[in-house]
């Protein structure tokens, strides 16, 4: 099974990478992807990732039912479509095994992989995979490649502001550029930095 394989083997490529390199429209860009093990990833970046993406990551089973309920109620109140309530595990599954899109087929497969990832992988491994394979710009995957590409440092050399900026781009990495942030991206970065002051990140669960 694919999920069992990635418990022990770092993926040399993911499906989104292969699609981006082989089937994406427009001029091809170089693939930037450099794996680093969990101890090499700055704890502050993992915390910023957690704040930005999924603060109940260590409590849920891959599906944040509370966030989903809030999203449905908000959509009903505003009369708008239900916003996404993806967890880190959902997004990790999508970033390794699947493709971008909103089809029911893809959502069903995402749920399938999420269930197996939560069953077979410890939280620390899911976080390690996610921090390494998440798209952080056109052709740029993972914190190490993004750090070198945008800030000319390795991940261990990131400043707190740079780390928060990388986490801030994740909802729309193809639109935003961490090296040239617009006002919206700067606001997202500042929200992460403000929340960091009072957020208790359970780093002991990653050791």
DRENMIRO-739976 format. One record per residue: residue in three letters; residue number from 0; x, y, z of N, C-alpha, C in turn. Coordinates in steps of 0.02 Angstrom, whole numbers, plus 50000, padded with zeros to 5 digits. Layout:
+------+-----+-------+-------+-------+-------+-------+-------+-------+-------+-------+
| type | seq |    nx |    ny |    nz |   cax |   cay |   caz |    cx |    cy |    cz |
+------+-----+-------+-------+-------+-------+-------+-------+-------+-------+-------+
|  Ala | NUM |     X |     Y |     Z |     X |     Y |     Z |     X |     Y |     Z |
...
+------+-----+-------+-------+-------+-------+-------+-------+-------+-------+-------+
END
This chain:
+------+-----+-------+-------+-------+-------+-------+-------+-------+-------+-------+
| type | seq |    nx |    ny |    nz |   cax |   cay |   caz |    cx |    cy |    cz |
+------+-----+-------+-------+-------+-------+-------+-------+-------+-------+-------+
|  Unk |   0 | 50042 | 49940 | 50000 | 50000 | 50000 | 50000 | 50044 | 50062 | 50000 |
|  Unk |   1 | 50023 | 50113 | 49962 | 50064 | 50174 | 49956 | 50076 | 50208 | 50023 |
|  Unk |   2 | 50026 | 50211 | 50066 | 50033 | 50245 | 50130 | 50085 | 50210 | 50173 |
|  Unk |   3 | 50084 | 50144 | 50173 | 50133 | 50106 | 50213 | 50204 | 50120 | 50188 |
|  Unk |   4 | 50211 | 50129 | 50123 | 50277 | 50143 | 50095 | 50305 | 50209 | 50120 |
|  Unk |   5 | 50263 | 50261 | 50121 | 50289 | 50327 | 50141 | 50299 | 50333 | 50217 |
|  Unk |   6 | 50279 | 50282 | 50254 | 50297 | 50282 | 50325 | 50372 | 50275 | 50333 |
|  Unk |   7 | 50403 | 50238 | 50287 | 50474 | 50222 | 50294 | 50518 | 50253 | 50240 |
|  Unk |   8 | 50488 | 50271 | 50183 | 50528 | 50295 | 50126 | 50505 | 50366 | 50109 |
|  Unk |   9 | 50553 | 50411 | 50104 | 50537 | 50480 | 50084 | 50522 | 50481 | 50010 |
|  Unk |  10 | 50465 | 50510 | 49991 | 50446 | 50508 | 49920 | 50495 | 50546 | 49876 |
|  Unk |  11 | 50524 | 50513 | 49825 | 50570 | 50548 | 49780 | 50533 | 50599 | 49737 |
|  Unk |  12 | 50470 | 50586 | 49721 | 50427 | 50632 | 49685 | 50355 | 50619 | 49708 |
|  Unk |  13 | 50312 | 50668 | 49700 | 50242 | 50659 | 49716 | 50201 | 50667 | 49651 |
|  Unk |  14 | 50138 | 50646 | 49653 | 50097 | 50653 | 49593 | 50090 | 50726 | 49571 |
|  Unk |  15 | 50077 | 50774 | 49617 | 50074 | 50844 | 49594 | 50139 | 50868 | 49560 |
|  Unk |  16 | 50197 | 50844 | 49584 | 50259 | 50863 | 49552 | 50262 | 50836 | 49481 |
|  Unk |  17 | 50243 | 50773 | 49472 | 50244 | 50742 | 49406 | 50196 | 50778 | 49359 |
|  Unk |  18 | 50136 | 50794 | 49384 | 50087 | 50831 | 49343 | 50114 | 50899 | 49325 |
|  Unk |  19 | 50144 | 50934 | 49373 | 50170 | 51001 | 49362 | 50225 | 51000 | 49309 |
|  Unk |  20 | 50266 | 50948 | 49310 | 50322 | 50944 | 49263 | 50301 | 50918 | 49195 |
|  Unk |  21 | 50250 | 50876 | 49194 | 50233 | 50843 | 49131 | 50172 | 50868 | 49095 |
|  Unk |  22 | 50124 | 50897 | 49132 | 50060 | 50912 | 49101 | 50037 | 50984 | 49112 |
|  Unk |  23 | 50073 | 51024 | 49151 | 50050 | 51092 | 49165 | 50057 | 51135 | 49102 |
|  Unk |  24 | 50011 | 51184 | 49097 | 50012 | 51229 | 49040 | 50065 | 51284 | 49050 |
|  Unk |  25 | 50086 | 51313 | 48996 | 50134 | 51368 | 49001 | 50206 | 51342 | 49003 |
|  Unk |  26 | 50253 | 51388 | 49008 | 50324 | 51368 | 49009 | 50341 | 51327 | 49071 |
|  Unk |  27 | 50383 | 51277 | 49061 | 50403 | 51235 | 49117 | 50451 | 51273 | 49163 |
|  Unk |  28 | 50445 | 51259 | 49227 | 50491 | 51288 | 49276 | 50530 | 51232 | 49308 |
|  Unk |  29 | 50590 | 51246 | 49332 | 50630 | 51193 | 49364 | 50594 | 51166 | 49426 |
|  Unk |  30 | 50601 | 51101 | 49437 | 50573 | 51071 | 49497 | 50622 | 51082 | 49555 |
|  Unk |  31 | 50598 | 51115 | 49607 | 50638 | 51127 | 49666 | 50609 | 51087 | 49724 |
|  Unk |  32 | 50646 | 51036 | 49746 | 50622 | 50991 | 49798 | 50682 | 50961 | 49833 |
|  Unk |  33 | 50689 | 50978 | 49897 | 50745 | 50952 | 49936 | 50719 | 50928 | 50004 |
|  Unk |  34 | 50724 | 50863 | 50014 | 50699 | 50833 | 50076 | 50747 | 50847 | 50134 |
|  Unk |  35 | 50718 | 50864 | 50192 | 50757 | 50866 | 50254 | 50717 | 50829 | 50308 |
|  Unk |  36 | 50752 | 50795 | 50352 | 50719 | 50756 | 50404 | 50690 | 50803 | 50457 |
|  Unk |  37 | 50643 | 50776 | 50496 | 50607 | 50817 | 50545 | 50653 | 50856 | 50592 |
|  Unk |  38 | 50707 | 50826 | 50619 | 50750 | 50865 | 50665 | 50783 | 50926 | 50632 |
|  Unk |  39 | 50787 | 50926 | 50566 | 50817 | 50983 | 50530 | 50768 | 51039 | 50516 |
|  Unk |  40 | 50704 | 51025 | 50523 | 50652 | 51075 | 50510 | 50644 | 51119 | 50572 |
|  Unk |  41 | 50652 | 51184 | 50567 | 50647 | 51227 | 50626 | 50579 | 51218 | 50661 |
|  Unk |  42 | 50581 | 51213 | 50727 | 50519 | 51206 | 50764 | 50473 | 51265 | 50752 |
|  Unk |  43 | 50502 | 51325 | 50744 | 50458 | 51383 | 50733 | 50420 | 51376 | 50668 |
|  Unk |  44 | 50449 | 51345 | 50616 | 50412 | 51336 | 50554 | 50356 | 51286 | 50563 |
|  Unk |  45 | 50369 | 51232 | 50599 | 50316 | 51183 | 50612 | 50259 | 51216 | 50651 |
|  Unk |  46 | 50277 | 51259 | 50698 | 50226 | 51295 | 50736 | 50187 | 51343 | 50691 |
|  Unk |  47 | 50221 | 51379 | 50648 | 50187 | 51424 | 50602 | 50141 | 51385 | 50554 |
|  Unk |  48 | 50164 | 51328 | 50532 | 50124 | 51284 | 50489 | 50060 | 51262 | 50525 |
|  Unk |  49 | 50069 | 51242 | 50587 | 50013 | 51220 | 50629 | 49963 | 51276 | 50642 |
|  Unk |  50 | 49989 | 51336 | 50657 | 49945 | 51394 | 50669 | 49907 | 51412 | 50605 |
|  Unk |  51 | 49941 | 51412 | 50549 | 49911 | 51433 | 50486 | 49860 | 51382 | 50459 |
|  Unk |  52 | 49874 | 51317 | 50469 | 49837 | 51267 | 50433 | 49788 | 51225 | 50476 |
|  Unk |  53 | 49806 | 51210 | 50539 | 49766 | 51159 | 50573 | 49786 | 51155 | 50647 |
|  Unk |  54 | 49756 | 51197 | 50689 | 49776 | 51198 | 50759 | 49746 | 51141 | 50800 |
|  Unk |  55 | 49704 | 51100 | 50771 | 49679 | 51041 | 50806 | 49711 | 50977 | 50778 |
|  Unk |  56 | 49766 | 50985 | 50741 | 49800 | 50928 | 50709 | 49815 | 50871 | 50758 |
|  Unk |  57 | 49837 | 50888 | 50817 | 49857 | 50836 | 50865 | 49798 | 50806 | 50903 |
|  Unk |  58 | 49738 | 50833 | 50893 | 49679 | 50807 | 50927 | 49633 | 50767 | 50882 |
|  Unk |  59 | 49631 | 50782 | 50817 | 49582 | 50749 | 50774 | 49611 | 50686 | 50742 |
|  Unk |  60 | 49566 | 50650 | 50708 | 49584 | 50587 | 50675 | 49594 | 50595 | 50600 |
|  Unk |  61 | 49610 | 50657 | 50580 | 49619 | 50671 | 50509 | 49564 | 50713 | 50480 |
|  Unk |  62 | 49507 | 50716 | 50515 | 49450 | 50756 | 50495 | 49430 | 50800 | 50554 |
|  Unk |  63 | 49430 | 50865 | 50543 | 49413 | 50912 | 50597 | 49338 | 50926 | 50593 |
|  Unk |  64 | 49298 | 50884 | 50627 | 49225 | 50889 | 50624 | 49201 | 50955 | 50653 |
|  Unk |  65 | 49235 | 50980 | 50703 | 49215 | 51044 | 50733 | 49223 | 51101 | 50682 |
|  Unk |  66 | 49279 | 51101 | 50647 | 49291 | 51154 | 50597 | 49242 | 51147 | 50539 |
|  Unk |  67 | 49226 | 51086 | 50520 | 49177 | 51075 | 50466 | 49109 | 51103 | 50486 |
|  Unk |  68 | 49090 | 51090 | 50548 | 49025 | 51115 | 50573 | 49024 | 51192 | 50572 |
|  Unk |  69 | 49079 | 51222 | 50594 | 49083 | 51295 | 50593 | 49079 | 51322 | 50523 |
|  Unk |  70 | 49112 | 51288 | 50475 | 49112 | 51310 | 50405 | 49041 | 51307 | 50376 |
|  Unk |  71 | 49004 | 51255 | 50393 | 48936 | 51248 | 50367 | 48891 | 51304 | 50396 |
|  Unk |  72 | 48897 | 51316 | 50461 | 48856 | 51368 | 50493 | 48873 | 51437 | 50465 |
|  Unk |  73 | 48937 | 51449 | 50453 | 48958 | 51514 | 50425 | 48931 | 51523 | 50355 |
|  Unk |  74 | 48932 | 51469 | 50315 | 48907 | 51473 | 50247 | 48831 | 51486 | 50247 |
|  Unk |  75 | 48795 | 51454 | 50293 | 48723 | 51465 | 50298 | 48708 | 51537 | 50318 |
|  Unk |  76 | 48747 | 51563 | 50365 | 48736 | 51632 | 50389 | 48749 | 51683 | 50335 |
|  Unk |  77 | 48801 | 51672 | 50294 | 48820 | 51720 | 50243 | 48789 | 51706 | 50175 |
|  Unk |  78 | 48758 | 51648 | 50168 | 48729 | 51630 | 50104 | 48781 | 51617 | 50050 |
|  Unk |  79 | 48838 | 51590 | 50071 | 48893 | 51578 | 50024 | 48910 | 51503 | 50025 |
|  Unk |  80 | 48950 | 51480 | 49975 | 48972 | 51410 | 49975 | 49014 | 51395 | 50038 |
|  Unk |  81 | 49013 | 51332 | 50058 | 49051 | 51311 | 50117 | 49126 | 51318 | 50102 |
|  Unk |  82 | 49161 | 51353 | 50146 | 49234 | 51360 | 50137 | 49268 | 51295 | 50155 |
|  Unk |  83 | 49330 | 51288 | 50132 | 49367 | 51228 | 50147 | 49384 | 51221 | 50221 |
|  Unk |  84 | 49384 | 51159 | 50245 | 49403 | 51146 | 50314 | 49453 | 51089 | 50315 |
|  Unk |  85 | 49500 | 51092 | 50269 | 49549 | 51039 | 50262 | 49597 | 51038 | 50321 |
|  Unk |  86 | 49616 | 50978 | 50341 | 49666 | 50970 | 50394 | 49735 | 50960 | 50362 |
|  Unk |  87 | 49786 | 50961 | 50404 | 49853 | 50947 | 50379 | 49857 | 50878 | 50347 |
|  Unk |  88 | 49823 | 50829 | 50377 | 49824 | 50761 | 50348 | 49790 | 50760 | 50281 |
|  Unk |  89 | 49732 | 50794 | 50274 | 49698 | 50799 | 50209 | 49746 | 50827 | 50157 |
|  Unk |  90 | 49778 | 50882 | 50174 | 49821 | 50916 | 50126 | 49884 | 50877 | 50111 |
|  Unk |  91 | 49909 | 50841 | 50161 | 49967 | 50798 | 50149 | 49950 | 50742 | 50101 |
|  Unk |  92 | 49892 | 50711 | 50111 | 49869 | 50658 | 50066 | 49864 | 50684 | 49994 |
|  Unk |  93 | 49833 | 50743 | 49987 | 49825 | 50774 | 49921 | 49893 | 50791 | 49891 |
|  Unk |  94 | 49939 | 50813 | 49931 | 50004 | 50836 | 49906 | 50051 | 50779 | 49887 |
|  Unk |  95 | 50036 | 50718 | 49909 | 50078 | 50661 | 49891 | 50046 | 50619 | 49836 |
|  Unk |  96 | 49982 | 50602 | 49846 | 49951 | 50550 | 49805 | 49902 | 50575 | 49753 |
|  Unk |  97 | 49880 | 50638 | 49757 | 49823 | 50660 | 49716 | 49839 | 50722 | 49675 |
|  Unk |  98 | 49788 | 50752 | 49649 | 49794 | 50810 | 49605 | 49750 | 50866 | 49633 |
|  Unk |  99 | 49761 | 50927 | 49610 | 49721 | 50983 | 49631 | 49653 | 50981 | 49595 |
|  Unk | 100 | 49602 | 51004 | 49630 | 49536 | 51005 | 49599 | 49483 | 50998 | 49652 |
|  Unk | 101 | 49419 | 51004 | 49631 | 49364 | 51002 | 49679 | 49314 | 50947 | 49662 |
|  Unk | 102 | 49333 | 50899 | 49623 | 49286 | 50846 | 49604 | 49271 | 50801 | 49663 |
|  Unk | 103 | 49213 | 50769 | 49661 | 49194 | 50722 | 49714 | 49239 | 50661 | 49714 |
|  Unk | 104 | 49263 | 50642 | 49655 | 49309 | 50584 | 49651 | 49373 | 50600 | 49690 |
|  Unk | 105 | 49401 | 50660 | 49679 | 49462 | 50677 | 49714 | 49450 | 50683 | 49789 |
|  Unk | 106 | 49394 | 50712 | 49809 | 49378 | 50718 | 49880 | 49370 | 50649 | 49912 |
|  Unk | 107 | 49339 | 50603 | 49875 | 49332 | 50535 | 49902 | 49399 | 50501 | 49912 |
|  Unk | 108 | 49443 | 50508 | 49862 | 49509 | 50479 | 49868 | 49550 | 50512 | 49924 |
|  Unk | 109 | 49541 | 50578 | 49931 | 49575 | 50614 | 49985 | 49554 | 50586 | 50053 |
|  Unk | 110 | 49490 | 50573 | 50061 | 49465 | 50545 | 50124 | 49493 | 50475 | 50135 |
|  Unk | 111 | 49496 | 50435 | 50082 | 49524 | 50368 | 50086 | 49596 | 50369 | 50110 |
|  Unk | 112 | 49637 | 50411 | 50078 | 49708 | 50415 | 50098 | 49715 | 50445 | 50168 |
|  Unk | 113 | 49672 | 50492 | 50186 | 49675 | 50522 | 50252 | 49664 | 50469 | 50306 |
|  Unk | 114 | 49614 | 50427 | 50297 | 49599 | 50374 | 50345 | 49659 | 50329 | 50354 |
|  Unk | 115 | 49689 | 50308 | 50300 | 49746 | 50263 | 50304 | 49808 | 50297 | 50332 |
|  Unk | 116 | 49818 | 50360 | 50316 | 49876 | 50396 | 50344 | 49870 | 50401 | 50420 |
|  Unk | 117 | 49811 | 50418 | 50444 | 49801 | 50424 | 50517 | 49807 | 50356 | 50551 |
|  Unk | 118 | 49790 | 50303 | 50515 | 49794 | 50236 | 50544 | 49865 | 50209 | 50546 |
|  Unk | 119 | 49904 | 50225 | 50494 | 49970 | 50194 | 50487 | 50029 | 50239 | 50503 |
|  Unk | 120 | 50019 | 50304 | 50504 | 50076 | 50350 | 50514 | 50067 | 50387 | 50580 |
|  Unk | 121 | 50122 | 50395 | 50619 | 50118 | 50439 | 50677 | 50112 | 50512 | 50655 |
|  Unk | 122 | 50086 | 50553 | 50699 | 50078 | 50624 | 50683 | 50144 | 50656 | 50663 |
|  Unk | 123 | 50198 | 50636 | 50694 | 50263 | 50666 | 50679 | 50282 | 50652 | 50606 |
|  Unk | 124 | 50266 | 50592 | 50581 | 50282 | 50576 | 50512 | 50238 | 50614 | 50464 |
|  Unk | 125 | 50174 | 50622 | 50480 | 50130 | 50662 | 50437 | 50155 | 50734 | 50432 |
|  Unk | 126 | 50175 | 50762 | 50489 | 50201 | 50831 | 50488 | 50266 | 50835 | 50449 |
|  Unk | 127 | 50309 | 50785 | 50456 | 50373 | 50785 | 50419 | 50359 | 50781 | 50344 |
|  Unk | 128 | 50314 | 50737 | 50324 | 50297 | 50732 | 50253 | 50268 | 50798 | 50227 |
|  Unk | 129 | 50221 | 50825 | 50264 | 50187 | 50886 | 50242 | 50236 | 50944 | 50233 |
|  Unk | 130 | 50280 | 50954 | 50281 | 50327 | 51010 | 50277 | 50375 | 51002 | 50219 |
|  Unk | 131 | 50384 | 50941 | 50194 | 50430 | 50929 | 50139 | 50398 | 50928 | 50070 |
|  Unk | 132 | 50334 | 50910 | 50066 | 50304 | 50901 | 49999 | 50254 | 50956 | 49981 |
|  Unk | 133 | 50234 | 50998 | 50029 | 50183 | 51048 | 50014 | 50210 | 51098 | 49962 |
|  Unk | 134 | 50167 | 51115 | 49914 | 50186 | 51164 | 49862 | 50191 | 51233 | 49893 |
|  Unk | 135 | 50246 | 51267 | 49881 | 50258 | 51334 | 49909 | 50275 | 51384 | 49855 |
|  Unk | 136 | 50252 | 51371 | 49795 | 50265 | 51413 | 49738 | 50268 | 51370 | 49676 |
|  Unk | 137 | 50263 | 51401 | 49618 | 50264 | 51362 | 49556 | 50328 | 51321 | 49550 |
|  Unk | 138 | 50321 | 51255 | 49554 | 50379 | 51210 | 49548 | 50421 | 51205 | 49611 |
|  Unk | 139 | 50400 | 51236 | 49666 | 50439 | 51237 | 49728 | 50401 | 51198 | 49781 |
|  Unk | 140 | 50433 | 51147 | 49809 | 50399 | 51103 | 49856 | 50441 | 51094 | 49920 |
|  Unk | 141 | 50408 | 51107 | 49976 | 50439 | 51095 | 50041 | 50478 | 51154 | 50067 |
|  Unk | 142 | 50487 | 51154 | 50133 | 50517 | 51211 | 50167 | 50590 | 51222 | 50148 |
|  Unk | 143 | 50628 | 51169 | 50136 | 50699 | 51178 | 50120 | 50707 | 51211 | 50052 |
|  Unk | 144 | 50673 | 51185 | 50002 | 50678 | 51214 | 49934 | 50652 | 51286 | 49934 |
|  Unk | 145 | 50597 | 51298 | 49971 | 50569 | 51366 | 49973 | 50616 | 51415 | 50007 |
|  Unk | 146 | 50648 | 51393 | 50061 | 50694 | 51437 | 50097 | 50752 | 51458 | 50053 |
|  Unk | 147 | 50779 | 51409 | 50016 | 50835 | 51424 | 49972 | 50813 | 51467 | 49913 |
|  Unk | 148 | 50754 | 51452 | 49886 | 50731 | 51487 | 49826 | 50713 | 51560 | 49841 |
|  Unk | 149 | 50676 | 51572 | 49895 | 50650 | 51639 | 49909 | 50697 | 51681 | 49951 |
|  Unk | 150 | 50735 | 51649 | 49997 | 50775 | 51688 | 50044 | 50849 | 51672 | 50044 |
|  Unk | 151 | 50870 | 51626 | 50001 | 50941 | 51608 | 49993 | 50973 | 51583 | 50058 |
|  Unk | 152 | 50934 | 51549 | 50098 | 50959 | 51516 | 50159 | 50929 | 51447 | 50162 |
|  Unk | 153 | 50960 | 51402 | 50202 | 50926 | 51339 | 50214 | 50873 | 51349 | 50267 |
|  Unk | 154 | 50833 | 51298 | 50278 | 50776 | 51305 | 50324 | 50799 | 51325 | 50394 |
|  Unk | 155 | 50856 | 51300 | 50416 | 50881 | 51316 | 50483 | 50901 | 51389 | 50488 |
|  Unk | 156 | 50911 | 51423 | 50431 | 50931 | 51492 | 50432 | 50874 | 51542 | 50426 |
|  Unk | 157 | 50812 | 51518 | 50424 | 50755 | 51563 | 50418 | 50748 | 51607 | 50480 |
|  Unk | 158 | 50729 | 51669 | 50470 | 50709 | 51712 | 50525 | 50636 | 51695 | 50542 |
|  Unk | 159 | 50613 | 51719 | 50598 | 50544 | 51707 | 50619 | 50495 | 51737 | 50567 |
|  Unk | 160 | 50512 | 51797 | 50543 | 50468 | 51830 | 50494 | 50466 | 51792 | 50428 |
|  Unk | 161 | 50524 | 51766 | 50406 | 50526 | 51727 | 50344 | 50487 | 51662 | 50352 |
|  Unk | 162 | 50495 | 51630 | 50408 | 50459 | 51568 | 50422 | 50383 | 51578 | 50419 |
|  Unk | 163 | 50359 | 51630 | 50452 | 50288 | 51646 | 50452 | 50264 | 51664 | 50381 |
|  Unk | 164 | 50307 | 51697 | 50343 | 50288 | 51715 | 50275 | 50279 | 51652 | 50232 |
|  Unk | 165 | 50322 | 51603 | 50239 | 50315 | 51541 | 50201 | 50250 | 51505 | 50220 |
|  Unk | 166 | 50235 | 51503 | 50284 | 50172 | 51471 | 50305 | 50112 | 51509 | 50280 |
|  Unk | 167 | 50119 | 51575 | 50273 | 50062 | 51617 | 50253 | 50041 | 51606 | 50181 |
|  Unk | 168 | 50086 | 51583 | 50138 | 50070 | 51575 | 50066 | 50028 | 51513 | 50051 |
|  Unk | 169 | 50023 | 51467 | 50099 | 49998 | 51401 | 50083 | 49927 | 51398 | 50054 |
|  Unk | 170 | 49881 | 51442 | 50072 | 49816 | 51437 | 50039 | 49819 | 51448 | 49964 |
|  Unk | 171 | 49869 | 51485 | 49941 | 49872 | 51502 | 49869 | 49944 | 51512 | 49847 |
|  Unk | 172 | 49984 | 51459 | 49847 | 50056 | 51467 | 49833 | 50072 | 51489 | 49762 |
|  Unk | 173 | 50028 | 51476 | 49715 | 50042 | 51497 | 49646 | 50028 | 51572 | 49636 |
|  Unk | 174 | 49988 | 51601 | 49681 | 49972 | 51672 | 49674 | 50022 | 51716 | 49710 |
|  Unk | 175 | 50043 | 51696 | 49770 | 50084 | 51739 | 49813 | 50158 | 51722 | 49807 |
|  Unk | 176 | 50199 | 51772 | 49817 | 50271 | 51765 | 49815 | 50299 | 51788 | 49882 |
|  Unk | 177 | 50326 | 51742 | 49923 | 50352 | 51761 | 49989 | 50406 | 51814 | 49987 |
|  Unk | 178 | 50443 | 51817 | 49932 | 50497 | 51867 | 49926 | 50470 | 51935 | 49906 |
|  Unk | 179 | 50409 | 51937 | 49878 | 50378 | 52000 | 49858 | 50306 | 52001 | 49881 |
|  Unk | 180 | 50295 | 52003 | 49947 | 50227 | 51996 | 49974 | 50184 | 52057 | 49961 |
|  Unk | 181 | 50121 | 52045 | 49944 | 50074 | 52101 | 49939 | 50043 | 52114 | 50008 |
|  Unk | 182 | 49996 | 52160 | 50011 | 49968 | 52180 | 50076 | 49930 | 52122 | 50108 |
|  Unk | 183 | 49894 | 52082 | 50067 | 49856 | 52026 | 50095 | 49903 | 51974 | 50126 |
|  Unk | 184 | 49957 | 51959 | 50091 | 50004 | 51909 | 50118 | 50038 | 51934 | 50181 |
|  Unk | 185 | 50054 | 51998 | 50183 | 50084 | 52026 | 50244 | 50036 | 52022 | 50303 |
|  Unk | 186 | 49972 | 52033 | 50290 | 49922 | 52028 | 50344 | 49918 | 51956 | 50370 |
|  Unk | 187 | 49921 | 51908 | 50325 | 49920 | 51838 | 50346 | 49982 | 51822 | 50388 |
|  Unk | 188 | 50039 | 51847 | 50366 | 50101 | 51836 | 50404 | 50095 | 51865 | 50474 |
|  Unk | 189 | 50069 | 51925 | 50480 | 50063 | 51958 | 50545 | 50014 | 51922 | 50591 |
|  Unk | 190 | 49960 | 51894 | 50562 | 49913 | 51856 | 50602 | 49945 | 51794 | 50632 |
|  Unk | 191 | 49987 | 51761 | 50592 | 50023 | 51702 | 50616 | 50070 | 51721 | 50673 |
|  Unk | 192 | 50107 | 51776 | 50665 | 50155 | 51797 | 50716 | 50118 | 51818 | 50780 |
|  Unk | 193 | 50060 | 51849 | 50774 | 50022 | 51869 | 50833 | 49994 | 51809 | 50870 |
|  Unk | 194 | 49968 | 51761 | 50832 | 49940 | 51701 | 50863 | 49994 | 51659 | 50896 |
|  Unk | 195 | 50055 | 51663 | 50869 | 50110 | 51624 | 50896 | 50123 | 51641 | 50970 |
|  Unk | 196 | 50111 | 51702 | 50989 | 50126 | 51724 | 51057 | 50086 | 51687 | 51110 |
|  Unk | 197 | 50025 | 51666 | 51092 | 49981 | 51634 | 51141 | 49965 | 51561 | 51124 |
|  Unk | 198 | 49992 | 51537 | 51068 | 49976 | 51468 | 51047 | 50025 | 51419 | 51079 |
|  Unk | 199 | 49998 | 51366 | 51109 | 50041 | 51315 | 51139 | 50050 | 51259 | 51089 |
|  Unk | 200 | 50109 | 51255 | 51059 | 50124 | 51204 | 51009 | 50151 | 51143 | 51045 |
|  Unk | 201 | 50118 | 51086 | 51040 | 50140 | 51025 | 51077 | 50198 | 50991 | 51042 |
|  Unk | 202 | 50256 | 51024 | 51042 | 50314 | 50997 | 51007 | 50337 | 50930 | 51034 |
|  Unk | 203 | 50319 | 50913 | 51096 | 50339 | 50848 | 51124 | 50308 | 50790 | 51085 |
|  Unk | 204 | 50254 | 50802 | 51049 | 50222 | 50750 | 51010 | 50260 | 50736 | 50945 |
|  Unk | 205 | 50309 | 50777 | 50929 | 50348 | 50768 | 50868 | 50415 | 50736 | 50882 |
|  Unk | 206 | 50430 | 50723 | 50944 | 50496 | 50695 | 50960 | 50494 | 50618 | 50959 |
+------+-----+-------+-------+-------+-------+-------+-------+-------+-------+-------+
END
